[in-house]
Each structure stands twice: as structure tokens, then as C-alpha cells.
């Protein structure tokens, strides 16, 4: 029986320099958006005041001029990080 493997990896040496630069820029922008989403959520939880109007997704989308996919992904990643830290804090308080 033959096996089929699929990989999402992109190696720098297999693509052109322009594509490398575009990918690097996209990753940096995504990380910046994710940090902003996390910071805004943390500020909202600590102070009770929203540093943005409406939903976080729309605020991120407007500020960084992104499409729905990137904005949604960054907000979901920030939510997962915040939830993980909350669970770790409970775990360490018990110890």
C-alpha cells in the first residue's frame, strides 16, 4: 500500500527572493496583529474599558487594513493564548 504525505512547509531555498520577502513581511505583520489583539484583550479585562469600539475583530481589521481571515486568525490565537495563561495560573495557584 502506497502512502501519500503532504507538507505545508515552504523552504527558503526553493522559492524566489521576492516570495521570501513577502512571506517574511506577512509573518511579521501577523505577529504584530496578534500581539495587539492580546494587549487589547488584556487591557479590557484589567480595566473594564475597551480600547476599541465594537468588536475586537473589526477593530483589528480596520487598524491593520487586513481581510477577515487574518484578523479572525489573530484574534482566535490571542484568545487561545489568554485562555492558556489563565489555566496555567490556576494550576500554579493550586501548587
N, C-alpha and C positions, 0 to 999 in steps of 0.2 A: 504494500500500500504506500503510495507516494504521499509525502507531507508537503503542505504549502505554508510557507512562512511569509508574514507580512510585517514590514517595519515602517514606522513613521520617521525614522531618523534621516536627517539630512547632514551629509558630511561636507565640510567646508571645501575640501579639495575637489569635490565633484561638481560644484556649481561655480558660476562666474563671480567675479569680484563685485559687480553691481548687485547681484542677488544676495551675496553675503552682507553687504552694507544695508540693504533693505530689511533683511531678517534681523540683523543686529538692532536696527532702529525700531522695528516692531516690538522686539522683546524688551527693549529699554522703555518704550512708551507703555507697554502693558504693565510692567513692574511699577512704573510711576503712577499709573492709574490705580493699580491695586493698593499701593501704599496710601494714596489719597482717600480711597474708599474706606480703608481700615481706620485711618486717622479720623475721618468724619464720623464714622460709626462710634468710635471710642469717645470722641468729644460729646456726641449726642447722649451716650449712656452716662457719662460722668456729670455733665452739667444739666441735662434735660432740654437743652436748646439745640435745635437743628442748625448746623452751619450752612444749610442749603434749603431751598424751597421745594416743596413737593416730594417726589420720591428720589432716593439716592441714585437709582439707575438713570433717571432723566438728568439729574444734576451732573453726574459724571459724563454722560453722553454730550451734554451741552458744553461743559468746561473744556473737555479734551477733543471735541469735534469728532466723535467716534460713531461707528454704526452700532446697532443693537447687540450684535454678537459679542464684540469686545467689551462693551460696557457691562453687559449681563455677566459675562465670564469673570470679569474683575470683581464685581460686587459679590458674586457667589463665592469666589475664592476668599475674599475678605471675610465673609460670613463664616466660612469653614474655619478660617484661622482664629477668629474671635471665639467661636464655639469650642474649638480645641483648647485654647488657652483657659477658658472658663472651666472646662472639665479637668484640666491639669491642676488648676488652682484648688479645686475641691479635693482632688486626690492627695495633694501635698498637705492640705489642711488636716486631713484625717491622720496623716503620719505624724 
